[in-house]
Amino acid sequence: MESFLKKCIFGVIHGKFLYNPQLDYLLDPALPVSKEVDFMENCQMQNLFCGYYRPDENKFREIWQTATFVLDANILLNMYRYPEEARKQLLNVLQSIEARLWVPYQAALEFQRNRVAVIAEQKKRFSDVRKVLENSRKTMRSDLENLQLKKRHSSIQPDELITSIDRQISDFLSKIERT
């Protein structure tokens, strides 16, 4: 039973893991292997599944100094989605590690295929915001008019409020149209 569990849960091949200690992670069985080790006797979970454990500060520093950073399409496409300040910060980080950046062909292809759609999605957000604000303005006016405050209440005068909100909405819409 224990051997069966090892095979099912941990992917043991004939009771052994194929393990390359130089790379410190489990290799695909089809790749060359430096040695075989008995899972239960010689391996620690942290060595076999190091991606699930936070490295110590020295190892973390070493990784940041030497690692190759592989970007996928979403990292690139999110440049269109992020607020301007976040976009600038990400670009600064990417520029600081540019010698160690790699964009796989598939990621670049997906970026090219989806770029126009993401830009269109962002532009649609402007019209969505405009629609929400216009509907809110109309609903507020209509609901306040239905209360007939000018005829039926002596001290509630919403005109100043409506004018102020209209101005705020107009200013906001003008601002987003300039971006």
QUILIN-V703470 format. One record per helix or strand of 3 or more residues. SS is the DSSP state (H for helix, E for strand). FROM is the first residue (numbers start at 0). TO is the last residue. If there is no record, write none. Layout:
ss;from;to
SS;FROM;TO
SS;FROM;TO
This chain:
ss;from;to
H;1;9
E;15;19
E;34;37
H;38;41
H;44;47
H;49;51
H;56;65
E;68;70
H;72;80
H;83;95
H;97;99
E;100;102
H;104;145
H;148;151
H;158;177
